[in-house]
């Protein structure tokens, strides 16, 4: 059961993103603990993950919350 709007969202565990190392997951979590990411550029800048890892996260749906912010920007 996923989220269709504001409020709690279903989260996938790090192990469900095949190819994402524990180190990369820890880097993402540390960046998120400081401040939620505003957009994909913010994730890229603060977490410093390579394009392949960002693609893995996007494919797994881990970056969908950033899509709503992008759509709201005009």
mmCIF file of the N, C-alpha and C atoms, coordinates in Angstrom:
data_MODEL
# 
_entry.id   MODEL 
# 
loop_
_atom_site.group_PDB 
_atom_site.id 
_atom_site.type_symbol 
_atom_site.label_atom_id 
_atom_site.label_alt_id 
_atom_site.label_comp_id 
_atom_site.label_asym_id 
_atom_site.label_entity_id 
_atom_site.label_seq_id 
_atom_site.pdbx_PDB_ins_code 
_atom_site.Cartn_x 
_atom_site.Cartn_y 
_atom_site.Cartn_z 
_atom_site.occupancy 
_atom_site.B_iso_or_equiv 
_atom_site.pdbx_formal_charge 
_atom_site.auth_seq_id 
_atom_site.auth_comp_id 
_atom_site.auth_asym_id 
_atom_site.auth_atom_id 
_atom_site.pdbx_PDB_model_num 
ATOM 1   N N  . UNK A 1 1  ? 0.849  -1.172 0.000   1.00 0.00 ? 1  UNK A N  1 
ATOM 2   C CA . UNK A 1 1  ? 0.000  0.000  0.000   1.00 0.00 ? 1  UNK A CA 1 
ATOM 3   C C  . UNK A 1 1  ? 0.890  1.229  0.000   1.00 0.00 ? 1  UNK A C  1 
ATOM 4   N N  . UNK A 1 2  ? 0.852  2.031  -1.027  1.00 0.00 ? 2  UNK A N  1 
ATOM 5   C CA . UNK A 1 2  ? 1.688  3.210  -1.165  1.00 0.00 ? 2  UNK A CA 1 
ATOM 6   C C  . UNK A 1 2  ? 0.945  4.471  -0.806  1.00 0.00 ? 2  UNK A C  1 
ATOM 7   N N  . UNK A 1 3  ? 1.637  5.552  -0.825  1.00 0.00 ? 3  UNK A N  1 
ATOM 8   C CA . UNK A 1 3  ? 1.057  6.843  -0.520  1.00 0.00 ? 3  UNK A CA 1 
ATOM 9   C C  . UNK A 1 3  ? 0.600  7.506  -1.819  1.00 0.00 ? 3  UNK A C  1 
ATOM 10  N N  . UNK A 1 4  ? -0.561 8.140  -1.765  1.00 0.00 ? 4  UNK A N  1 
ATOM 11  C CA . UNK A 1 4  ? -1.064 8.831  -2.954  1.00 0.00 ? 4  UNK A CA 1 
ATOM 12  C C  . UNK A 1 4  ? -1.058 10.340 -2.784  1.00 0.00 ? 4  UNK A C  1 
ATOM 13  N N  . UNK A 1 5  ? -0.554 10.814 -1.669  1.00 0.00 ? 5  UNK A N  1 
ATOM 14  C CA . UNK A 1 5  ? -0.525 12.245 -1.441  1.00 0.00 ? 5  UNK A CA 1 
ATOM 15  C C  . UNK A 1 5  ? 0.343  12.566 -0.248  1.00 0.00 ? 5  UNK A C  1 
ATOM 16  N N  . UNK A 1 6  ? 0.131  13.744 0.335   1.00 0.00 ? 6  UNK A N  1 
ATOM 17  C CA . UNK A 1 6  ? 0.930  14.125 1.493   1.00 0.00 ? 6  UNK A CA 1 
ATOM 18  C C  . UNK A 1 6  ? 0.748  13.128 2.621   1.00 0.00 ? 6  UNK A C  1 
ATOM 19  N N  . UNK A 1 7  ? 1.773  12.961 3.412   1.00 0.00 ? 7  UNK A N  1 
ATOM 20  C CA . UNK A 1 7  ? 1.702  12.038 4.538   1.00 0.00 ? 7  UNK A CA 1 
ATOM 21  C C  . UNK A 1 7  ? 2.753  10.967 4.409   1.00 0.00 ? 7  UNK A C  1 
ATOM 22  N N  . UNK A 1 8  ? 2.656  9.959  5.266   1.00 0.00 ? 8  UNK A N  1 
ATOM 23  C CA . UNK A 1 8  ? 3.667  8.886  5.256   1.00 0.00 ? 8  UNK A CA 1 
ATOM 24  C C  . UNK A 1 8  ? 3.729  8.177  3.913   1.00 0.00 ? 8  UNK A C  1 
ATOM 25  N N  . UNK A 1 9  ? 4.919  7.816  3.525   1.00 0.00 ? 9  UNK A N  1 
ATOM 26  C CA . UNK A 1 9  ? 5.124  7.106  2.265   1.00 0.00 ? 9  UNK A CA 1 
ATOM 27  C C  . UNK A 1 9  ? 5.685  5.725  2.557   1.00 0.00 ? 9  UNK A C  1 
ATOM 28  N N  . UNK A 1 10 ? 5.432  4.810  1.674   1.00 0.00 ? 10 UNK A N  1 
ATOM 29  C CA . UNK A 1 10 ? 6.015  3.481  1.797   1.00 0.00 ? 10 UNK A CA 1 
ATOM 30  C C  . UNK A 1 10 ? 7.491  3.581  1.472   1.00 0.00 ? 10 UNK A C  1 
ATOM 31  N N  . UNK A 1 11 ? 8.315  3.033  2.306   1.00 0.00 ? 11 UNK A N  1 
ATOM 32  C CA . UNK A 1 11 ? 9.763  3.081  2.100   1.00 0.00 ? 11 UNK A CA 1 
ATOM 33  C C  . UNK A 1 11 ? 10.274 1.686  1.788   1.00 0.00 ? 11 UNK A C  1 
ATOM 34  N N  . UNK A 1 12 ? 11.221 1.603  0.888   1.00 0.00 ? 12 UNK A N  1 
ATOM 35  C CA . UNK A 1 12 ? 11.849 0.327  0.551   1.00 0.00 ? 12 UNK A CA 1 
ATOM 36  C C  . UNK A 1 12 ? 13.168 0.244  1.297   1.00 0.00 ? 12 UNK A C  1 
ATOM 37  N N  . UNK A 1 13 ? 13.508 -0.928 1.739   1.00 0.00 ? 13 UNK A N  1 
ATOM 38  C CA . UNK A 1 13 ? 14.771 -1.135 2.426   1.00 0.00 ? 13 UNK A CA 1 
ATOM 39  C C  . UNK A 1 13 ? 15.942 -1.030 1.465   1.00 0.00 ? 13 UNK A C  1 
ATOM 40  N N  . UNK A 1 14 ? 17.107 -0.709 2.008   1.00 0.00 ? 14 UNK A N  1 
ATOM 41  C CA . UNK A 1 14 ? 18.310 -0.585 1.206   1.00 0.00 ? 14 UNK A CA 1 
ATOM 42  C C  . UNK A 1 14 ? 18.595 -1.867 0.451   1.00 0.00 ? 14 UNK A C  1 
ATOM 43  N N  . UNK A 1 15 ? 18.299 -3.006 1.056   1.00 0.00 ? 15 UNK A N  1 
ATOM 44  C CA . UNK A 1 15 ? 18.610 -4.273 0.405   1.00 0.00 ? 15 UNK A CA 1 
ATOM 45  C C  . UNK A 1 15 ? 17.732 -4.536 -0.806  1.00 0.00 ? 15 UNK A C  1 
ATOM 46  N N  . UNK A 1 16 ? 16.633 -3.801 -0.949  1.00 0.00 ? 16 UNK A N  1 
ATOM 47  C CA . UNK A 1 16 ? 15.782 -4.012 -2.121  1.00 0.00 ? 16 UNK A CA 1 
ATOM 48  C C  . UNK A 1 16 ? 16.285 -3.248 -3.343  1.00 0.00 ? 16 UNK A C  1 
ATOM 49  N N  . UNK A 1 17 ? 17.310 -2.423 -3.176  1.00 0.00 ? 17 UNK A N  1 
ATOM 50  C CA . UNK A 1 17 ? 17.925 -1.719 -4.296  1.00 0.00 ? 17 UNK A CA 1 
ATOM 51  C C  . UNK A 1 17 ? 19.206 -2.471 -4.643  1.00 0.00 ? 17 UNK A C  1 
ATOM 52  N N  . UNK A 1 18 ? 19.085 -3.398 -5.566  1.00 0.00 ? 18 UNK A N  1 
ATOM 53  C CA . UNK A 1 18 ? 20.213 -4.246 -5.946  1.00 0.00 ? 18 UNK A CA 1 
ATOM 54  C C  . UNK A 1 18 ? 21.345 -3.388 -6.510  1.00 0.00 ? 18 UNK A C  1 
ATOM 55  N N  . UNK A 1 19 ? 22.528 -3.543 -5.923  1.00 0.00 ? 19 UNK A N  1 
ATOM 56  C CA . UNK A 1 19 ? 23.696 -2.796 -6.388  1.00 0.00 ? 19 UNK A CA 1 
ATOM 57  C C  . UNK A 1 19 ? 24.051 -1.603 -5.524  1.00 0.00 ? 19 UNK A C  1 
ATOM 58  N N  . UNK A 1 20 ? 23.182 -1.246 -4.586  1.00 0.00 ? 20 UNK A N  1 
ATOM 59  C CA . UNK A 1 20 ? 23.463 -0.113 -3.699  1.00 0.00 ? 20 UNK A CA 1 
ATOM 60  C C  . UNK A 1 20 ? 24.226 -0.633 -2.487  1.00 0.00 ? 20 UNK A C  1 
ATOM 61  N N  . UNK A 1 21 ? 25.442 -0.167 -2.315  1.00 0.00 ? 21 UNK A N  1 
ATOM 62  C CA . UNK A 1 21 ? 26.276 -0.633 -1.212  1.00 0.00 ? 21 UNK A CA 1 
ATOM 63  C C  . UNK A 1 21 ? 25.808 -0.043 0.117   1.00 0.00 ? 21 UNK A C  1 
ATOM 64  N N  . UNK A 1 22 ? 26.249 -0.672 1.186   1.00 0.00 ? 22 UNK A N  1 
ATOM 65  C CA . UNK A 1 22 ? 25.944 -0.165 2.515   1.00 0.00 ? 22 UNK A CA 1 
ATOM 66  C C  . UNK A 1 22 ? 26.556 1.223  2.705   1.00 0.00 ? 22 UNK A C  1 
ATOM 67  N N  . UNK A 1 23 ? 27.739 1.429  2.157   1.00 0.00 ? 23 UNK A N  1 
ATOM 68  C CA . UNK A 1 23 ? 28.406 2.731  2.252   1.00 0.00 ? 23 UNK A CA 1 
ATOM 69  C C  . UNK A 1 23 ? 27.602 3.824  1.540   1.00 0.00 ? 23 UNK A C  1 
ATOM 70  N N  . UNK A 1 24 ? 27.108 3.520  0.342   1.00 0.00 ? 24 UNK A N  1 
ATOM 71  C CA . UNK A 1 24 ? 26.313 4.501  -0.402  1.00 0.00 ? 24 UNK A CA 1 
ATOM 72  C C  . UNK A 1 24 ? 25.008 4.801  0.325   1.00 0.00 ? 24 UNK A C  1 
ATOM 73  N N  . UNK A 1 25 ? 24.383 3.770  0.883   1.00 0.00 ? 25 UNK A N  1 
ATOM 74  C CA . UNK A 1 25 ? 23.146 3.971  1.640   1.00 0.00 ? 25 UNK A CA 1 
ATOM 75  C C  . UNK A 1 25 ? 23.407 4.844  2.861   1.00 0.00 ? 25 UNK A C  1 
ATOM 76  N N  . UNK A 1 26 ? 24.520 4.607  3.556   1.00 0.00 ? 26 UNK A N  1 
ATOM 77  C CA . UNK A 1 26 ? 24.863 5.414  4.728   1.00 0.00 ? 26 UNK A CA 1 
ATOM 78  C C  . UNK A 1 26 ? 25.102 6.869  4.341   1.00 0.00 ? 26 UNK A C  1 
ATOM 79  N N  . UNK A 1 27 ? 25.739 7.089  3.186   1.00 0.00 ? 27 UNK A N  1 
ATOM 80  C CA . UNK A 1 27 ? 25.982 8.445  2.700   1.00 0.00 ? 27 UNK A CA 1 
ATOM 81  C C  . UNK A 1 27 ? 24.664 9.159  2.429   1.00 0.00 ? 27 UNK A C  1 
ATOM 82  N N  . UNK A 1 28 ? 23.721 8.459  1.795   1.00 0.00 ? 28 UNK A N  1 
ATOM 83  C CA . UNK A 1 28 ? 22.403 9.039  1.532   1.00 0.00 ? 28 UNK A CA 1 
ATOM 84  C C  . UNK A 1 28 ? 21.671 9.372  2.826   1.00 0.00 ? 28 UNK A C  1 
ATOM 85  N N  . UNK A 1 29 ? 21.704 8.447  3.775   1.00 0.00 ? 29 UNK A N  1 
ATOM 86  C CA . UNK A 1 29 ? 21.009 8.663  5.035   1.00 0.00 ? 29 UNK A CA 1 
ATOM 87  C C  . UNK A 1 29 ? 21.609 9.837  5.802   1.00 0.00 ? 29 UNK A C  1 
ATOM 88  N N  . UNK A 1 30 ? 22.925 9.966  5.782   1.00 0.00 ? 30 UNK A N  1 
ATOM 89  C CA . UNK A 1 30 ? 23.577 11.081 6.467   1.00 0.00 ? 30 UNK A CA 1 
ATOM 90  C C  . UNK A 1 30 ? 23.179 12.413 5.829   1.00 0.00 ? 30 UNK A C  1 
ATOM 91  N N  . UNK A 1 31 ? 23.140 12.447 4.507   1.00 0.00 ? 31 UNK A N  1 
ATOM 92  C CA . UNK A 1 31 ? 22.739 13.674 3.807   1.00 0.00 ? 31 UNK A CA 1 
ATOM 93  C C  . UNK A 1 31 ? 21.292 14.021 4.117   1.00 0.00 ? 31 UNK A C  1 
ATOM 94  N N  . UNK A 1 32 ? 20.435 12.999 4.160   1.00 0.00 ? 32 UNK A N  1 
ATOM 95  C CA . UNK A 1 32 ? 19.016 13.230 4.452   1.00 0.00 ? 32 UNK A CA 1 
ATOM 96  C C  . UNK A 1 32 ? 18.813 13.666 5.895   1.00 0.00 ? 32 UNK A C  1 
ATOM 97  N N  . UNK A 1 33 ? 19.646 13.157 6.816   1.00 0.00 ? 33 UNK A N  1 
ATOM 98  C CA . UNK A 1 33 ? 19.520 13.530 8.224   1.00 0.00 ? 33 UNK A CA 1 
ATOM 99  C C  . UNK A 1 33 ? 19.828 15.013 8.429   1.00 0.00 ? 33 UNK A C  1 
ATOM 100 N N  . UNK A 1 34 ? 20.757 15.549 7.629   1.00 0.00 ? 34 UNK A N  1 
ATOM 101 C CA . UNK A 1 34 ? 21.091 16.962 7.724   1.00 0.00 ? 34 UNK A CA 1 
ATOM 102 C C  . UNK A 1 34 ? 19.924 17.832 7.260   1.00 0.00 ? 34 UNK A C  1 
ATOM 103 N N  . UNK A 1 35 ? 19.315 17.421 6.147   1.00 0.00 ? 35 UNK A N  1 
ATOM 104 C CA . UNK A 1 35 ? 18.218 18.193 5.549   1.00 0.00 ? 35 UNK A CA 1 
ATOM 105 C C  . UNK A 1 35 ? 17.646 17.377 4.406   1.00 0.00 ? 35 UNK A C  1 
ATOM 106 N N  . UNK A 1 36 ? 16.312 17.332 4.273   1.00 0.00 ? 36 UNK A N  1 
ATOM 107 C CA . UNK A 1 36 ? 15.732 16.624 3.132   1.00 0.00 ? 36 UNK A CA 1 
ATOM 108 C C  . UNK A 1 36 ? 16.196 17.246 1.811   1.00 0.00 ? 36 UNK A C  1 
ATOM 109 N N  . UNK A 1 37 ? 16.329 16.427 0.812   1.00 0.00 ? 37 UNK A N  1 
ATOM 110 C CA . UNK A 1 37 ? 16.772 16.900 -0.505  1.00 0.00 ? 37 UNK A CA 1 
ATOM 111 C C  . UNK A 1 37 ? 15.658 17.659 -1.204  1.00 0.00 ? 37 UNK A C  1 
ATOM 112 N N  . UNK A 1 38 ? 16.023 18.726 -1.875  1.00 0.00 ? 38 UNK A N  1 
ATOM 113 C CA . UNK A 1 38 ? 15.055 19.540 -2.608  1.00 0.00 ? 38 UNK A CA 1 
ATOM 114 C C  . UNK A 1 38 ? 14.769 18.974 -3.990  1.00 0.00 ? 38 UNK A C  1 
ATOM 115 N N  . UNK A 1 39 ? 15.812 18.437 -4.626  1.00 0.00 ? 39 UNK A N  1 
ATOM 116 C CA . UNK A 1 39 ? 15.667 17.921 -5.981  1.00 0.00 ? 39 UNK A CA 1 
ATOM 117 C C  . UNK A 1 39 ? 16.839 16.984 -6.273  1.00 0.00 ? 39 UNK A C  1 
ATOM 118 N N  . UNK A 1 40 ? 16.870 16.432 -7.469  1.00 0.00 ? 40 UNK A N  1 
ATOM 119 C CA . UNK A 1 40 ? 17.921 15.481 -7.833  1.00 0.00 ? 40 UNK A CA 1 
ATOM 120 C C  . UNK A 1 40 ? 19.304 16.126 -7.786  1.00 0.00 ? 40 UNK A C  1 
ATOM 121 N N  . UNK A 1 41 ? 19.410 17.370 -8.206  1.00 0.00 ? 41 UNK A N  1 
ATOM 122 C CA . UNK A 1 41 ? 20.702 18.064 -8.141  1.00 0.00 ? 41 UNK A CA 1 
ATOM 123 C C  . UNK A 1 41 ? 21.194 18.176 -6.699  1.00 0.00 ? 41 UNK A C  1 
ATOM 124 N N  . UNK A 1 42 ? 20.261 18.398 -5.770  1.00 0.00 ? 42 UNK A N  1 
ATOM 125 C CA . UNK A 1 42 ? 20.610 18.491 -4.359  1.00 0.00 ? 42 UNK A CA 1 
ATOM 126 C C  . UNK A 1 42 ? 21.111 17.138 -3.837  1.00 0.00 ? 42 UNK A C  1 
ATOM 127 N N  . UNK A 1 43 ? 20.438 16.060 -4.222  1.00 0.00 ? 43 UNK A N  1 
ATOM 128 C CA . UNK A 1 43 ? 20.887 14.712 -3.838  1.00 0.00 ? 43 UNK A CA 1 
ATOM 129 C C  . UNK A 1 43 ? 22.285 14.481 -4.384  1.00 0.00 ? 43 UNK A C  1 
ATOM 130 N N  . UNK A 1 44 ? 22.477 14.791 -5.635  1.00 0.00 ? 44 UNK A N  1 
ATOM 131 C CA . UNK A 1 44 ? 23.770 14.583 -6.287  1.00 0.00 ? 44 UNK A CA 1 
ATOM 132 C C  . UNK A 1 44 ? 24.875 15.376 -5.597  1.00 0.00 ? 44 UNK A C  1 
ATOM 133 N N  . UNK A 1 45 ? 24.600 16.637 -5.303  1.00 0.00 ? 45 UNK A N  1 
ATOM 134 C CA . UNK A 1 45 ? 25.610 17.502 -4.696  1.00 0.00 ? 45 UNK A CA 1 
ATOM 135 C C  . UNK A 1 45 ? 25.958 17.050 -3.274  1.00 0.00 ? 45 UNK A C  1 
ATOM 136 N N  . UNK A 1 46 ? 24.958 16.749 -2.460  1.00 0.00 ? 46 UNK A N  1 
ATOM 137 C CA . UNK A 1 46 ? 25.214 16.447 -1.056  1.00 0.00 ? 46 UNK A CA 1 
ATOM 138 C C  . UNK A 1 46 ? 25.639 15.005 -0.812  1.00 0.00 ? 46 UNK A C  1 
ATOM 139 N N  . UNK A 1 47 ? 25.121 14.065 -1.574  1.00 0.00 ? 47 UNK A N  1 
ATOM 140 C CA . UNK A 1 47 ? 25.474 12.656 -1.360  1.00 0.00 ? 47 UNK A CA 1 
ATOM 141 C C  . UNK A 1 47 ? 26.681 12.241 -2.192  1.00 0.00 ? 47 UNK A C  1 
ATOM 142 N N  . UNK A 1 48 ? 26.904 12.916 -3.319  1.00 0.00 ? 48 UNK A N  1 
ATOM 143 C CA . UNK A 1 48 ? 28.068 12.635 -4.139  1.00 0.00 ? 48 UNK A CA 1 
ATOM 144 C C  . UNK A 1 48 ? 28.093 11.242 -4.742  1.00 0.00 ? 48 UNK A C  1 
ATOM 145 N N  . UNK A 1 49 ? 26.927 10.696 -5.064  1.00 0.00 ? 49 UNK A N  1 
ATOM 146 C CA . UNK A 1 49 ? 26.867 9.367  -5.665  1.00 0.00 ? 49 UNK A CA 1 
ATOM 147 C C  . UNK A 1 49 ? 27.098 9.460  -7.166  1.00 0.00 ? 49 UNK A C  1 
ATOM 148 N N  . UNK A 1 50 ? 27.627 8.400  -7.731  1.00 0.00 ? 50 UNK A N  1 
ATOM 149 C CA . UNK A 1 50 ? 27.851 8.407  -9.174  1.00 0.00 ? 50 UNK A CA 1 
ATOM 150 C C  . UNK A 1 50 ? 26.533 8.204  -9.924  1.00 0.00 ? 50 UNK A C  1 
ATOM 151 N N  . UNK A 1 51 ? 26.564 8.435  -11.209 1.00 0.00 ? 51 UNK A N  1 
ATOM 152 C CA . UNK A 1 51 ? 25.358 8.364  -12.038 1.00 0.00 ? 51 UNK A CA 1 
ATOM 153 C C  . UNK A 1 51 ? 24.713 6.979  -11.998 1.00 0.00 ? 51 UNK A C  1 
ATOM 154 N N  . UNK A 1 52 ? 25.511 5.926  -11.934 1.00 0.00 ? 52 UNK A N  1 
ATOM 155 C CA . UNK A 1 52 ? 24.968 4.568  -11.900 1.00 0.00 ? 52 UNK A CA 1 
ATOM 156 C C  . UNK A 1 52 ? 24.139 4.346  -10.639 1.00 0.00 ? 52 UNK A C  1 
ATOM 157 N N  . UNK A 1 53 ? 24.636 4.812  -9.480  1.00 0.00 ? 53 UNK A N  1 
ATOM 158 C CA . UNK A 1 53 ? 23.881 4.654  -8.233  1.00 0.00 ? 53 UNK A CA 1 
ATOM 159 C C  . UNK A 1 53 ? 22.608 5.495  -8.246  1.00 0.00 ? 53 UNK A C  1 
ATOM 160 N N  . UNK A 1 54 ? 22.688 6.694  -8.791  1.00 0.00 ? 54 UNK A N  1 
ATOM 161 C CA . UNK A 1 54 ? 21.474 7.518  -8.911  1.00 0.00 ? 54 UNK A CA 1 
ATOM 162 C C  . UNK A 1 54 ? 20.450 6.839  -9.817  1.00 0.00 ? 54 UNK A C  1 
ATOM 163 N N  . UNK A 1 55 ? 20.923 6.199  -10.882 1.00 0.00 ? 55 UNK A N  1 
ATOM 164 C CA . UNK A 1 55 ? 20.026 5.472  -11.776 1.00 0.00 ? 55 UNK A CA 1 
ATOM 165 C C  . UNK A 1 55 ? 19.375 4.288  -11.061 1.00 0.00 ? 55 UNK A C  1 
ATOM 166 N N  . UNK A 1 56 ? 20.146 3.569  -10.249 1.00 0.00 ? 56 UNK A N  1 
ATOM 167 C CA . UNK A 1 56 ? 19.590 2.454  -9.472  1.00 0.00 ? 56 UNK A CA 1 
ATOM 168 C C  . UNK A 1 56 ? 18.492 2.943  -8.533  1.00 0.00 ? 56 UNK A C  1 
ATOM 169 N N  . UNK A 1 57 ? 18.748 4.050  -7.867  1.00 0.00 ? 57 UNK A N  1 
ATOM 170 C CA . UNK A 1 57 ? 17.752 4.611  -6.954  1.00 0.00 ? 57 UNK A CA 1 
ATOM 171 C C  . UNK A 1 57 ? 16.494 5.059  -7.696  1.00 0.00 ? 57 UNK A C  1 
ATOM 172 N N  . UNK A 1 58 ? 16.689 5.692  -8.830  1.00 0.00 ? 58 UNK A N  1 
ATOM 173 C CA . UNK A 1 58 ? 15.544 6.146  -9.624  1.00 0.00 ? 58 UNK A CA 1 
ATOM 174 C C  . UNK A 1 58 ? 14.725 4.962  -10.130 1.00 0.00 ? 58 UNK A C  1 
ATOM 175 N N  . UNK A 1 59 ? 15.394 3.927  -10.597 1.00 0.00 ? 59 UNK A N  1 
ATOM 176 C CA . UNK A 1 59 ? 14.707 2.742  -11.100 1.00 0.00 ? 59 UNK A CA 1 
ATOM 177 C C  . UNK A 1 59 ? 13.913 2.065  -9.990  1.00 0.00 ? 59 UNK A C  1 
ATOM 178 N N  . UNK A 1 60 ? 14.451 2.084  -8.770  1.00 0.00 ? 60 UNK A N  1 
ATOM 179 C CA . UNK A 1 60 ? 13.782 1.468  -7.628  1.00 0.00 ? 60 UNK A CA 1 
ATOM 180 C C  . UNK A 1 60 ? 12.652 2.340  -7.077  1.00 0.00 ? 60 UNK A C  1 
ATOM 181 N N  . UNK A 1 61 ? 12.520 3.551  -7.604  1.00 0.00 ? 61 UNK A N  1 
ATOM 182 C CA . UNK A 1 61 ? 11.464 4.451  -7.136  1.00 0.00 ? 61 UNK A CA 1 
ATOM 183 C C  . UNK A 1 61 ? 11.845 5.236  -5.893  1.00 0.00 ? 61 UNK A C  1 
ATOM 184 N N  . UNK A 1 62 ? 13.124 5.208  -5.529  1.00 0.00 ? 62 UNK A N  1 
ATOM 185 C CA . UNK A 1 62 ? 13.568 5.879  -4.307  1.00 0.00 ? 62 UNK A CA 1 
ATOM 186 C C  . UNK A 1 62 ? 13.617 7.391  -4.438  1.00 0.00 ? 62 UNK A C  1 
ATOM 187 N N  . UNK A 1 63 ? 13.482 7.915  -5.641  1.00 0.00 ? 63 UNK A N  1 
ATOM 188 C CA . UNK A 1 63 ? 13.569 9.360  -5.845  1.00 0.00 ? 63 UNK A CA 1 
ATOM 189 C C  . UNK A 1 63 ? 12.233 9.973  -6.254  1.00 0.00 ? 63 UNK A C  1 
ATOM 190 N N  . UNK A 1 64 ? 11.150 9.207  -6.150  1.00 0.00 ? 64 UNK A N  1 
ATOM 191 C CA . UNK A 1 64 ? 9.847  9.704  -6.611  1.00 0.00 ? 64 UNK A CA 1 
ATOM 192 C C  . UNK A 1 64 ? 9.350  10.896 -5.811  1.00 0.00 ? 64 UNK A C  1 
ATOM 193 N N  . UNK A 1 65 ? 9.756  11.020 -4.544  1.00 0.00 ? 65 UNK A N  1 
ATOM 194 C CA . UNK A 1 65 ? 9.315  12.175 -3.762  1.00 0.00 ? 65 UNK A CA 1 
ATOM 195 C C  . UNK A 1 65 ? 9.875  13.472 -4.333  1.00 0.00 ? 65 UNK A C  1 
ATOM 196 N N  . UNK A 1 66 ? 10.980 13.381 -5.047  1.00 0.00 ? 66 UNK A N  1 
ATOM 197 C CA . UNK A 1 66 ? 11.570 14.570 -5.662  1.00 0.00 ? 66 UNK A CA 1 
ATOM 198 C C  . UNK A 1 66 ? 10.783 15.004 -6.888  1.00 0.00 ? 66 UNK A C  1 
ATOM 199 N N  . UNK A 1 67 ? 10.055 14.091 -7.498  1.00 0.00 ? 67 UNK A N  1 
ATOM 200 C CA . UNK A 1 67 ? 9.275  14.398 -8.700  1.00 0.00 ? 67 UNK A CA 1 
ATOM 201 C C  . UNK A 1 67 ? 8.161  15.394 -8.393  1.00 0.00 ? 67 UNK A C  1 
ATOM 202 N N  . UNK A 1 68 ? 7.531  15.269 -7.221  1.00 0.00 ? 68 UNK A N  1 
ATOM 203 C CA . UNK A 1 68 ? 6.455  16.188 -6.852  1.00 0.00 ? 68 UNK A CA 1 
ATOM 204 C C  . UNK A 1 68 ? 6.997  17.610 -6.726  1.00 0.00 ? 68 UNK A C  1 
ATOM 205 N N  . UNK A 1 69 ? 8.180  17.755 -6.153  1.00 0.00 ? 69 UNK A N  1 
ATOM 206 C CA . UNK A 1 69 ? 8.783  19.084 -6.017  1.00 0.00 ? 69 UNK A CA 1 
ATOM 207 C C  . UNK A 1 69 ? 9.108  19.654 -7.391  1.00 0.00 ? 69 UNK A C  1 
ATOM 208 N N  . UNK A 1 70 ? 9.567  18.801 -8.286  1.00 0.00 ? 70 UNK A N  1 
ATOM 209 C CA . UNK A 1 70 ? 9.911  19.254 -9.644  1.00 0.00 ? 70 UNK A CA 1 
ATOM 210 C C  . UNK A 1 70 ? 8.664  19.724 -10.380 1.00 0.00 ? 70 UNK A C  1 
ATOM 211 N N  . UNK A 1 71 ? 7.571  18.980 -10.245 1.00 0.00 ? 71 UNK A N  1 
ATOM 212 C CA . UNK A 1 71 ? 6.326  19.362 -10.920 1.00 0.00 ? 71 UNK A CA 1 
ATOM 213 C C  . UNK A 1 71 ? 5.766  20.666 -10.378 1.00 0.00 ? 71 UNK A C  1 
ATOM 214 N N  . UNK A 1 72 ? 6.002  20.933 -9.086  1.00 0.00 ? 72 UNK A N  1 
ATOM 215 C CA . UNK A 1 72 ? 5.482  22.157 -8.474  1.00 0.00 ? 72 UNK A CA 1 
ATOM 216 C C  . UNK A 1 72 ? 6.286  23.380 -8.835  1.00 0.00 ? 72 UNK A C  1 
ATOM 217 N N  . UNK A 1 73 ? 7.498  23.185 -9.326  1.00 0.00 ? 73 UNK A N  1 
ATOM 218 C CA . UNK A 1 73 ? 8.344  24.327 -9.689  1.00 0.00 ? 73 UNK A CA 1 
ATOM 219 C C  . UNK A 1 73 ? 7.928  24.878 -11.037 1.00 0.00 ? 73 UNK A C  1 
ATOM 220 N N  . UNK A 1 74 ? 7.798  26.184 -11.103 1.00 0.00 ? 74 UNK A N  1 
ATOM 221 C CA . UNK A 1 74 ? 7.446  26.807 -12.387 1.00 0.00 ? 74 UNK A CA 1 
ATOM 222 C C  . UNK A 1 74 ? 8.294  28.011 -12.634 1.00 0.00 ? 74 UNK A C  1 
# 
